[in-house]
Structures are given as C-alpha cells and as structure tokens.
C-alpha cells in the first residue's frame, strides 16, 4: 500500500512540475487545492536537486583528474559527459581540449615522473595531433605546439617556457571550470516530458528492430535467389554450348528451368509445348505479416492494405487467376475466422476510423460477390451481427452503410446467414428504412428490397413480417408505385411470400375493405329511385361495339428466358434482375383494375393503377402463365386460366 501511495505522490509531483514548466499558474493553484481537499500527497520535485548533485559530482571528478594528471580517466569523463555536437563543433571546446592535451603531456615534467610515463604521454599527444588535433593545424596559435612531442625536454625549451609556469595551469583550470559549468548545466525539462520522449524513442527503436529483421529476411532471400540464379545460368550456358554441337533443347527442359527460376516468386500455368496458354499468377504474400500489420499497424497502413487486398481480388483476371487469389486468402485465413485471438482482422469493422471501416466493408463485399467467398464468410458466426450492427449505427449518407448493405444482400443467398439476419431483427430495420424510400438512393433501395425478399423466402422471415403485418403491407404496397421499376420484382416477391401467412392475408383484406369503403363514402351526388347510375348507366346507355370481347393488350415484348415454367423461388441479387423488362398485360375482366407484369414467363408481378389495385393484388393473388412455342410464338392464356378470387372464374 505504501508503494502505491508513493507512486501516486510521484505522479502528481510530475504533473505539478510540468504545469509549472509550462507556466499554468492558475491550473497549479486549482490542482494543489483539489489535491489538498482529497488528501492526496504531492511529492516535491526531487529531480532538479538530484541533477544538480550529479552535475556537481561530475565537475568535481574532472578537477581531481586535472590536478592528479590522470589523463585516461579524464578523457573517459570527457567522452561521456560532453555532448558530441559541442565536442566536435564548438570552437571553445576544441581549443580547451587542445590545451588539456598539452597539460597532460607536460605533467610528468612538472611532477618529475619516470621516463616511461614521459614517453607514454608524448605518444598519446602525438596520436591526438594526428586525429582530432588536425582540425587546428591551420591556426597559427596552435601550430608551434605540433613540435612538442618531438622535443626531448620541453621544460627548458624557450618556446614552451610559459607552459611550465603555475599561472598557465591555474588559468587553464579556471577555463575548464567555466566550460564545465556552462556545458553540464542541469536541464529544466520536466520529468513527465522526459518520460514521453523516452517512450517515443523506445517505439522508434522497436520499429527500427522490426525493419532490421525485415531487411535481414529480404537479404537472405536475395542471397538464395542469387545462388539459384547462378546455378541456372551455368545450366543455360551448358545448354547453349550443347546446341553448338547440334543438340536440341526440348520444351520440357525449358519448362524445368522456368520452374526453377520462378517457382518461389510466381506461380504460372504455362505449357511451353503449347504457345499462348500462359496464365500469369500473382506473387505469393507473407500473410502472417499482412495480418499482423492489419491489427497492429498505423491506421493509414491498415487502410492501404485493405484496399490493396481488395484490388488484388477484384482486378485479377476472371478464372484461374482470380480463383487462385481467393483460395490463397481462404487457405491463409485472411480474415482469421478460425483464430482464437480476441482481436482479429474482422474487428476492423468496429474501428473508430471511418476509412478503415469503409475499406474493410468493401473487402467483405468482394468476398461475398464470389460463391467460394460466401462459403468462407459463412464460417464466421459473428459476421452477420457485426455487419448488421454496422448497418444500424452508420450515418444514413455514409458510403460504408451502402457497401455493408450490399454485402448482407449477397450473404443472404446462404441459409445460415439468412437465419442469423432474421434473428437479429434485420427485417424490421429494412421495413422501417423502406418506409422513407424517397430519401434512399437507387442502390440502397434496390439492395434493401432484394435483401428483404430473400429473407421473406424463409418461414421465419414470413412470421417475422406477420408480427407487424399492417406496417409491412403498407410499406410494400407503397413501393409498388415507386418510379424505380427495378425494385418491383423484389417487392412482388416479398408480397407473394408473406401472403402465405393467413394473418397477413386477413390484414391485407381488412386494409382493402377500409380503402374501398373510404373510396365510396362522402358522395355528394345520390341517384334518384329507379334512376340509372354507375355501371348500369354505362352498360345500358353507352355500350360500344365489341366492348365485351376478351382482349389482351401488350405494351412490350418479353425477353426469352431459359426456364419457362420455373417460378422464381430462390434468393436473387439485384444484378441478376437488371435490364429485365417484363411483359405488361391488362386483366380482361372489366372489374379487375389490375395490370400484370410477366417475368421469366412465369412469375407474376403487378403495376397498380392505384393503391386499391395494389391491395386487390395482395389479397387476390391473381396468377397465370404464358407458354412459349418451339417456333418462338406465344400461347395466350384463355380467360378461364385467370383466377380472381373476388370474382370467380
């Protein structure tokens, strides 16, 4: 407990020291007041006193070595204590260092040391003049002293007589003290800032070590490639020499050389016996490093990596090359769906960085666009909920939201993913979004309706719609009148499926009755007794020629489809229905205000004249088929083939 309190007091002391350094006087006053009120101890800044003491000790050691003539310890202190930028560039430091070398060189003569020590000092000064001392060799002030190592007894030489006077040594000592006081002045940088700088240096060191390991690995790979290349070159030279003597080189030999050169860098499906069959394969990747950087790298690097991985998949050539890229992603578990780690690549969908979320969503969408990719994604149990949560939390105008919606729609082609989405109440969210269809762009509208239809194919989805049948029916029938014709097959498919539930059918009937009642109320003109009105007035007084003859009116020509009798009952994607225009025909019964649209010559759709017509379709579920003859002509259905339950056959 005492250690914790001491650590807390030191931290608070560092905070106060930093605030004082930045001159936050008012903040310091409030800080001290709060610490006092809460009974928190704040340590006094001991660092400055400690640094002062350390600096004083170093200076003292310098002076002792100077007085004792201990040049070895002195130069060790000099190298450790004086900053390199001062030692190498400061003119005062260079001049002082030169004088200090002179002092330690003549010290044996001043102290009457033995001859061996004299020679050792002389040799040391000579080495200095040949290395660091060369900088001052052009200055006339220092030039005479370059002869000092070669004078047998400099104490009696007239040029060096002043060096042996006590005043010269005292002056040099004073200069040394002044220099040390200025250079070794303790820094006022607060400890908190020093800790931050130290942490940054540690991070830089770790990054440098990582890069170094990467460079070592690359170097080793280059060495291996070099050895492989030299061996192959020698073989090719032998083969060329053999051709001079008339021997031929077989395609199989070229194939083996090719594999030997590029097997580790590039996989290619190449048959040299059949020119033109080359299918280039992309270089293999270090997926462990890729996954590590996706989790631990900088945000910018994560975004670029996600983009590059998506481009590698989407920009590859369709066929063998794209299949190989996708299989490499799956085999190396790029999304770590089989990982037991708490934080995986998939969790980038929950990143705080919008760019990372967007690029991750686009990569998932690329996976979901391919059958093998959907199979791989279906092995991730948390994926549907992760995408659904993203869909619900992203802003309405966010591009990430639209990409996630597209990925969910493609994943809804798989049963397990449908179940997860239904259980996560995605249907209710879709219905609420489609309620405001005028504010949705075309892509969002198309993929939302397609996803809703796919989920409604499941019994669970139908019953989920039945929980709020009135709201669902209202939204879907409103969408039938939307100007975007590409959503009509999905809206009709959803309606057709949810009408399987009796409670939904009953709700549709009640909604139609309400609308029919509303349409016929508040009539200001009432017929007199025995007066013709309504349909009886028209058919009695204004009946035209052939108006009661059954007639089918075509408004466009249907596109031929391969499966003429198969009803669309499987999940579909918007791309599979684009550019498909149905055949529009009108029901021949005068009382049936319904326009029918035939898709794939079998599936019934509707384009209502009004909401009443839409509700009649929802309740009546009119159905018919057009059969195509071998010669391409069509057989129109007889009137009895159209079943309108409200009117009979």
C-alpha positions in Angstrom: 0.0 0.0 0.0 2.9 2.3 0.8 4.5 1.8 -2.6 1.2 2.7 -4.3 0.9 5.9 -2.3 4.5 6.8 -3.0 4.0 6.2 -6.7 0.8 8.2 -6.8 2.6 11.1 -5.0 5.4 11.0 -7.6 3.0 11.1 -10.5 1.1 14.0 -9.0 4.5 15.7 -8.4 5.5 15.2 -12.1 2.2 16.7 -13.2 2.7 19.8 -11.0 6.3 20.0 -12.2 5.1 20.0 -15.9 2.4 22.6 -15.2 5.0 24.8 -13.6 7.3 24.4 -16.5 4.5 25.5 -18.9 3.6 28.3 -16.5 0.0 27.2 -15.9 -0.2 29.2 -12.7 -4.0 29.2 -12.3 -4.1 25.5 -13.1 -1.4 24.8 -10.5 -3.4 26.7 -7.9 -6.6 24.7 -8.6 -4.6 21.4 -8.8 -3.0 22.0 -5.4 -6.4 22.9 -3.9 -8.0 19.8 -5.2 -5.1 17.5 -4.0 -5.4 19.1 -0.6 -9.2 18.6 -0.4 -8.9 15.0 -1.4 -5.9 14.3 0.9 -3.5 13.5 -1.9 0.2 13.8 -1.3 2.2 15.6 -3.9 5.9 14.8 -4.0 8.3 17.7 -4.3 10.4 17.9 -7.5 13.4 16.0 -6.4 14.7 15.5 -9.9 16.2 19.0 -10.2 18.2 18.7 -6.9 19.3 15.2 -8.0 20.5 16.5 -11.3 22.3 19.4 -9.7 24.1 17.0 -7.3 25.1 14.7 -10.2 26.4 17.6 -12.2 28.5 18.8 -9.3 29.9 15.4 -8.8 31.0 15.1 -12.4 32.7 18.5 -12.3 34.5 17.6 -9.1 35.8 14.4 -10.8 37.1 16.4 -13.7 39.0 18.8 -11.5 40.5 15.9 -9.5 41.8 14.2 -12.6 43.2 17.6 -13.8 45.1 18.1 -10.6 46.3 14.5 -10.4 47.3 14.3 -14.1 45.1 11.3 -14.6 44.6 11.7 -18.4 42.9 8.4 -19.0 40.0 8.8 -16.6 39.8 12.5 -17.6 39.3 11.6 -21.3 36.7 8.9 -20.4 34.7 11.5 -18.5 35.1 14.0 -21.3 33.7 11.5 -23.9 30.8 10.5 -21.6 29.8 13.9 -20.3 30.4 16.4 -23.2 27.7 16.3 -25.9 29.2 15.2 -29.3 27.8 18.3 -31.1 29.7 20.5 -28.6 32.8 18.4 -28.6 33.1 18.3 -32.4 31.9 21.8 -33.5 32.3 24.3 -30.6 35.4 26.4 -31.1 35.9 26.9 -27.3 35.6 23.2 -26.7 38.2 22.4 -29.4 40.6 25.0 -28.1 40.2 23.8 -24.5 40.7 20.2 -25.5 44.0 21.1 -27.2 45.3 22.9 -24.1 44.2 20.0 -21.9 46.2 17.6 -24.0 49.2 19.9 -23.6 48.7 20.0 -19.9 48.6 16.2 -19.5 51.6 15.8 -21.9 53.9 18.1 -19.9 52.5 16.9 -16.5 55.3 14.3 -16.0 58.0 17.0 -16.3 56.2 19.2 -13.8 55.8 16.3 -11.3 59.1 14.6 -12.1 57.6 11.3 -13.2 59.7 8.4 -14.6 60.9 8.2 -18.3 58.3 5.5 -19.2 55.4 7.8 -18.2 57.1 10.6 -20.2 57.2 8.5 -23.4 53.6 7.3 -22.9 52.3 10.9 -22.6 54.3 12.0 -25.6 52.9 9.1 -27.7 49.3 9.9 -26.6 49.7 13.6 -27.6 51.2 12.6 -30.9 48.1 10.4 -31.6 45.8 13.2 -30.8 47.6 15.6 -33.2 47.2 13.0 -36.0 43.5 12.5 -35.3 41.3 15.1 -33.7 44.1 17.7 -33.5 44.3 18.0 -37.3 41.4 20.4 -37.2 43.5 23.1 -35.5 46.7 22.6 -37.6 46.0 25.6 -39.7 45.7 28.0 -36.8 49.0 29.9 -36.1 48.1 30.0 -32.4 48.4 26.1 -32.1 51.0 25.5 -34.8 54.1 25.7 -32.6 52.8 23.0 -30.2 52.8 20.4 -33.0 56.5 20.1 -32.4 56.1 19.4 -28.6 56.1 15.5 -28.9 59.5 15.6 -30.6 61.3 17.8 -28.0 63.3 15.8 -25.6 62.9 18.2 -22.7 60.3 20.9 -23.4 60.7 22.4 -19.9 64.0 24.1 -20.9 62.9 25.0 -24.4 62.2 28.8 -24.9 59.0 28.2 -27.0 57.4 26.2 -24.2 58.7 28.0 -21.2 55.3 29.6 -20.3 53.7 26.2 -20.1 55.6 25.3 -17.0 54.6 28.4 -15.1 52.0 27.9 -12.3 49.9 30.8 -13.7 49.3 28.9 -17.0 48.0 25.8 -15.2 45.7 27.9 -13.0 44.3 29.9 -15.9 43.6 26.6 -17.7 41.9 25.2 -14.6 39.6 28.2 -14.4 38.7 27.9 -18.1 37.9 24.2 -17.5 35.6 25.0 -14.6 33.7 27.7 -16.6 33.3 25.4 -19.5 32.0 22.5 -17.4 29.5 24.8 -15.5 28.1 26.0 -18.8 28.0 22.6 -20.6 26.9 20.4 -17.7 24.2 22.8 -16.6 21.2 20.6 -15.5 18.2 20.7 -17.8 15.0 22.1 -16.6 12.9 19.8 -18.7 10.2 18.2 -16.6 10.2 14.5 -15.8 6.8 14.0 -17.5 8.1 15.3 -20.8 11.3 13.2 -20.5 9.2 10.1 -19.9 7.2 10.9 -23.1 10.4 11.4 -25.1 11.8 8.2 -23.7 8.6 6.3 -24.7 8.8 7.7 -28.2 12.4 6.7 -28.5 11.5 3.1 -27.4 8.8 2.9 -30.0 11.3 4.1 -32.7 13.7 1.5 -31.5 11.1 -1.2 -31.8 10.2 0.0 -35.3 13.9 0.0 -36.3 14.3 -3.5 -35.0 11.3 -4.7 -36.9 12.6 -3.1 -40.1 16.0 -4.5 -39.5 14.5 -8.0 -39.2 12.6 -7.4 -42.4 15.7 -6.3 -44.2 17.6 -9.3 -42.9 14.9 -11.6 -44.2 14.9 -9.8 -47.6 18.7 -10.1 -47.8 18.6 -13.8 -47.1 16.0 -14.2 -49.8 18.1 -12.3 -52.2 21.1 -14.5 -51.4 19.1 -17.6 -52.0 17.8 -16.2 -55.3 21.3 -15.2 -56.3 22.6 -18.7 -55.7 19.6 -20.1 -57.6 20.3 -17.7 -60.5 24.0 -18.6 -60.8 23.2 -22.3 -60.9 20.5 -21.8 -63.5 22.9 -19.6 -65.5 25.5 -22.3 -65.5 23.0 -24.8 -66.8 21.9 -22.5 -69.5 25.5 -21.9 -70.6 26.0 -25.6 -70.8 22.8 -26.0 -72.8 23.9 -23.2 -75.3 27.3 -25.0 -75.7 25.4 -28.2 -76.5 23.4 -26.5 -79.2 26.6 -25.6 -81.0 27.4 -29.3 -81.4 23.9 -29.9 -82.9 21.9 -30.9 -79.8 18.4 -29.6 -79.5 16.8 -28.1 -76.3 13.5 -29.7 -75.5 10.4 -27.8 -74.3 10.5 -29.9 -71.2 13.9 -28.6 -70.3 12.9 -25.0 -70.8 9.8 -25.8 -68.6 12.1 -27.1 -65.8 14.4 -24.1 -66.0 11.4 -21.8 -65.9 10.0 -23.5 -62.8 13.4 -23.5 -61.1 13.7 -19.7 -61.7 10.2 -18.6 -60.7 8.6 -21.3 -58.6 9.2 -19.3 -55.3 8.2 -15.9 -56.7 5.5 -16.5 -59.3 3.2 -19.5 -59.9 2.2 -19.8 -63.6 0.2 -22.3 -65.5 2.4 -22.5 -68.6 2.8 -25.2 -71.2 5.8 -24.5 -73.4 4.7 -27.2 -75.8 1.5 -25.2 -76.5 2.3 -21.5 -77.0 -0.2 -19.0 -75.9 -1.5 -20.9 -72.9 0.2 -18.8 -70.2 -2.0 -17.6 -67.4 0.0 -15.3 -65.1 -0.3 -15.7 -61.4 0.3 -13.0 -58.9 3.3 -13.3 -56.4 2.6 -15.0 -53.1 2.3 -12.9 -50.0 3.5 -13.2 -46.4 0.0 -13.4 -44.9 1.2 -13.6 -41.3 2.9 -10.2 -41.7 -0.2 -8.9 -43.6 -2.5 -9.9 -40.7 -0.1 -8.6 -38.1 0.0 -5.1 -39.8 -3.7 -5.1 -40.2 -4.1 -5.4 -36.4 -1.1 -3.6 -35.1 -0.1 -1.2 -37.9 -0.9 2.5 -38.3 -4.4 3.5 -39.5 -3.1 4.7 -42.8 -1.2 1.4 -43.4 -4.3 -0.6 -42.4 -6.5 1.3 -45.0 -3.9 0.9 -47.8 -3.5 -2.8 -47.0 -7.3 -3.4 -47.1 -7.5 -1.6 -50.4 -4.6 -3.5 -51.9 -6.0 -6.8 -50.9 -9.4 -5.9 -52.4 -7.8 -4.7 -55.6 -5.8 -7.9 -55.8 -9.0 -9.9 -55.8 -11.2 -7.6 -58.0 -8.6 -6.6 -60.5 -7.3 -10.1 -61.1 -8.3 -11.9 -64.3 -11.5 -13.8 -64.1 -10.9 -17.5 -64.0 -7.8 -19.3 -62.8 -6.0 -16.2 -61.6 -8.9 -14.8 -59.5 -9.7 -18.3 -58.1 -6.0 -18.7 -57.1 -6.1 -15.3 -55.3 -9.3 -16.2 -53.5 -8.1 -19.6 -52.5 -4.8 -18.0 -51.1 -6.9 -15.7 -49.0 -9.1 -18.6 -47.7 -6.2 -21.1 -47.2 -4.2 -18.5 -45.2 -7.4 -17.5 -43.2 -7.0 -13.8 -44.1 -10.0 -12.7 -42.0 -8.9 -15.0 -39.1 -12.3 -16.7 -38.9 -10.6 -19.7 -37.3 -8.5 -17.7 -34.9 -8.9 -17.9 -31.1 -7.5 -14.4 -30.6 -9.7 -11.7 -29.0 -8.8 -9.1 -31.6 -8.8 -10.3 -35.2 -8.8 -8.7 -38.7 -12.6 -8.9 -38.8 -12.8 -6.5 -35.9 -11.6 -3.7 -38.1 -15.3 -3.3 -39.0 -15.7 -1.8 -35.5 -12.7 0.5 -35.9 -13.1 4.2 -34.9 -11.6 5.2 -38.2 -14.2 5.6 -40.9 -11.8 5.0 -43.7 -10.7 1.6 -42.2 -14.4 0.6 -41.7 -15.2 1.5 -45.3 -12.3 -0.4 -46.8 -13.0 -3.4 -44.6 -16.6 -3.4 -45.8 -15.5 -3.2 -49.4 -13.2 -6.2 -48.9 -16.0 -8.2 -47.3 -18.3 -7.2 -50.2 -15.7 -8.5 -52.6 -15.6 -11.8 -50.8 -19.4 -12.0 -50.8 -19.5 -11.4 -54.5 -18.0 -14.9 -55.1 -19.5 -18.2 -54.2 -16.3 -19.5 -52.6 -16.0 -16.2 -50.7 -19.6 -16.5 -49.4 -18.8 -20.1 -48.2 -15.8 -18.8 -46.4 -17.7 -15.9 -44.8 -20.4 -18.2 -43.7 -17.9 -19.9 -41.4 -17.7 -16.7 -39.3 -20.7 -16.9 -36.8 -20.3 -13.3 -35.6 -20.2 -11.7 -39.1 -23.9 -11.2 -39.7 -24.4 -9.5 -36.4 -21.2 -7.4 -36.9 -22.5 -6.2 -40.3 -26.0 -5.7 -39.0 -24.7 -3.6 -36.1 -22.6 -1.5 -38.5 -25.6 -1.1 -40.8 -27.7 0.3 -37.9 -25.0 2.6 -36.4 -23.6 4.2 -39.6 -24.9 7.5 -40.7 -27.6 7.4 -43.4 -25.4 9.1 -46.0 -22.4 7.0 -45.2 -20.9 5.1 -48.1 -19.9 2.4 -45.7 -23.5 1.7 -44.9 -24.4 1.1 -48.6 -21.4 -1.3 -49.0 -22.4 -3.2 -45.9 -26.0 -3.5 -47.2 -24.7 -4.9 -50.5 -22.6 -7.5 -48.6 -25.5 -8.5 -46.5 -27.7 -9.0 -49.5 -25.2 -11.2 -51.2 -24.6 -13.2 -48.0 -28.4 -13.7 -47.7 -28.1 -16.2 -50.5 -26.9 -18.7 -47.9 -29.4 -20.2 -45.5 -27.2 -19.9 -42.3 -26.7 -16.2 -43.0 -30.4 -15.7 -43.6 -31.2 -17.3 -40.2 -28.8 -15.1 -38.4 -30.1 -11.9 -40.1 -33.7 -12.8 -39.3 -32.9 -13.5 -35.6 -31.1 -10.1 -35.5 -34.4 -8.4 -36.5 -33.0 -7.1 -39.8 -36.4 -7.4 -41.4 -37.9 -4.8 -39.1 -35.0 -2.4 -39.8 -35.3 -2.9 -43.6 -39.1 -2.2 -43.5 -38.5 1.0 -41.4 -35.9 2.1 -43.9 -38.0 1.4 -46.9 -40.8 3.4 -45.3 -38.9 6.5 -46.3 -37.9 5.3 -49.8 -37.9 8.8 -51.3 -34.8 9.6 -49.2 -32.9 6.5 -50.4 -30.6 6.4 -53.4 -31.3 3.8 -56.1 -28.6 1.3 -55.0 -29.8 1.3 -51.4 -33.4 0.9 -52.5 -32.6 -2.0 -54.8 -30.4 -3.9 -52.4 -32.8 -3.3 -49.5 -35.8 -4.7 -51.3 -33.8 -7.6 -52.7 -32.5 -8.4 -49.2 -36.0 -8.2 -47.7 -37.3 -10.6 -50.4 -34.6 -13.1 -49.7 -35.3 -13.1 -46.0 -39.0 -13.5 -46.7 -38.4 -16.7 -48.5 -37.8 -18.3 -45.1 -40.7 -19.3 -42.9 -39.1 -17.5 -40.0 -38.9 -14.4 -42.2 -42.6 -14.7 -43.1 -43.7 -14.9 -39.5 -41.4 -12.0 -38.5 -43.3 -9.9 -41.1 -46.6 -11.2 -39.6 -45.7 -9.7 -36.3 -46.4 -6.2 -37.8 -48.3 -7.2 -40.9 -50.1 -3.9 -41.3 -46.9 -1.9 -41.3 -45.1 -4.3 -43.7 -48.0 -4.4 -46.2 -48.3 -0.6 -46.1 -44.7 -0.2 -46.9 -44.6 -2.8 -49.7 -47.7 -1.6 -51.4 -46.4 1.9 -51.4 -43.2 0.6 -53.0 -45.2 -0.9 -55.8 -45.9 2.6 -57.0 -42.3 3.7 -56.9 -40.8 5.1 -60.1 -37.8 2.7 -59.9 -39.0 -0.3 -61.8 -36.0 -2.4 -60.8 -37.4 -2.9 -57.3 -40.8 -4.2 -58.5 -39.8 -7.9 -58.8 -38.4 -7.9 -55.3 -41.4 -6.1 -53.8 -43.7 -8.5 -55.5 -41.6 -11.5 -54.4 -41.8 -10.3 -50.8 -45.6 -9.8 -51.0 -46.1 -13.2 -52.6 -44.1 -14.9 -49.9 -45.6 -13.2 -46.8 -49.2 -13.7 -48.1 -48.5 -17.4 -47.3 -49.3 -16.5 -43.7 -53.1 -16.4 -43.0 -52.9 -13.5 -40.6 -51.2 -11.4 -43.3 -53.8 -12.2 -45.9 -56.5 -11.2 -43.4 -54.7 -8.0 -42.7 -54.5 -7.3 -46.4 -58.2 -7.9 -46.8 -59.1 -5.5 -44.0 -56.8 -2.8 -45.4 -58.5 -3.2 -48.8 -62.0 -3.0 -47.3 -61.0 0.1 -45.5 -59.8 1.7 -48.7 -62.8 0.6 -50.7 -65.1 2.0 -48.0 -63.2 5.2 -48.0 -63.4 5.4 -51.8 -67.2 5.2 -51.8 -68.1 7.4 -48.9 -68.9 11.1 -48.8 -70.7 11.0 -52.2 -72.4 14.3 -52.8 -74.4 13.1 -55.8 -77.0 10.4 -54.9 -79.2 8.8 -57.7 -83.0 9.1 -57.5 -85.2 6.0 -57.2 -85.2 3.9 -60.4 -82.6 6.3 -61.9 -79.7 4.7 -63.8 -76.3 5.2 -62.2 -72.8 3.8 -62.1 -72.0 0.8 -64.2 -75.7 0.2 -65.1 -75.8 3.7 -66.7 -72.7 3.0 -68.8 -73.6 -0.5 -69.9 -77.3 0.4 -70.7 -76.9 3.7 -72.5 -73.3 3.9 -73.6 -72.3 0.4 -74.6 -69.9 0.4 -77.5 -69.1 -2.1 -80.2 -67.1 -5.2 -79.1 -66.5 -3.9 -75.6 -67.4 -7.2 -74.0 -64.8 -9.2 -76.1 -61.9 -10.5 -74.2 -58.7 -8.7 -75.3 -55.1 -8.8 -74.1 -53.1 -5.7 -74.7 -49.4 -6.0 -74.9 -47.2 -3.0 -74.0 -43.8 -4.6 -74.7 -42.2 -7.7 -75.9 -40.9 -10.2 -73.4 -37.3 -11.2 -73.3 -36.7 -15.0 -73.8 -35.7 -16.9 -70.7 -34.4 -20.5 -70.4 -36.7 -21.8 -67.7 -40.2 -21.1 -68.9 -42.1 -23.0 -66.2 -39.9 -22.4 -63.1 -41.3 -20.0 -60.6 -38.6 -17.7 -59.1 -38.3 -19.0 -55.5 -34.5 -18.8 -54.8 -32.7 -15.8 -53.4 -31.5 -13.4 -56.0 -29.2 -10.5 -56.3 -30.1 -7.2 -58.0 -27.5 -7.8 -60.7 -29.4 -10.9 -61.8 -32.6 -8.9 -62.5 -31.2 -5.8 -64.1 -32.1 -4.9 -67.6 -35.0 -7.3 -67.5 -38.3 -5.8 -68.6 -41.5 -7.8 -68.2 -44.5 -8.1 -70.4 -47.3 -5.8 -69.3 -50.8 -7.0 -69.9 -54.2 -6.0 -68.5 -56.6 -8.4 -66.9 -59.6 -8.8 -69.3 -62.2 -8.6 -66.6 -63.6 -5.0 -66.5 -64.0 -5.0 -62.8 -60.4 -6.1 -62.2 -58.3 -2.9 -62.1 -55.0 -4.7 -62.2 -52.1 -4.6 -64.6 -50.0 -7.7 -64.7 -46.3 -8.0 -65.5 -44.7 -11.3 -66.5 -41.1 -12.0 -65.5 -39.4 -15.2 -66.9 -42.8 -16.1 -68.5 -43.9 -17.4 -65.2 -43.6 -15.1 -62.2 -46.5 -12.7 -61.7 -45.8 -9.1 -60.8 -48.1 -6.0 -60.6 -48.0 -2.4 -61.6 -51.0 -0.9 -59.8 -53.2 1.8 -61.1 -53.7 3.0 -57.6 -53.4 1.7 -54.0 -56.7 0.0 -54.3 -55.4 -2.0 -57.2 -52.3 -2.9 -55.3 -54.3 -4.2 -52.3 -56.5 -6.2 -54.6 -53.5 -7.9 -55.9 -52.2 -8.5 -52.4 -55.5 -10.2 -51.5 -56.4 -11.8 -54.7 -53.0 -13.1 -55.8 -54.0 -13.3 -59.5 -51.9 -15.8 -61.4 -51.4 -17.1 -64.9 -48.7 -18.4 -67.3 -47.7 -17.7 -70.9 -46.2 -20.7 -72.7 -43.7 -20.3 -75.5 -44.0 -22.5 -78.6 -40.9 -24.0 -80.3 -41.2 -21.5 -83.1 -40.9 -18.6 -80.7 -44.6 -17.7 -80.7 -46.6 -17.4 -77.5 -49.8 -19.0 -76.5 -52.0 -16.5 -74.7 -54.0 -17.9 -71.8 -57.7 -18.3 -72.1 -59.8 -16.2 -69.8 -60.6 -19.2 -67.6 -56.9 -19.5 -66.8 -57.0 -16.3 -64.8 -58.2 -16.8 -61.3 -59.5 -13.8 -59.5 -60.9 -15.0 -56.2 -63.1 -12.0 -55.6 -64.9 -12.6 -58.9 -64.6 -16.3 -59.6 -63.6 -17.8 -62.9 
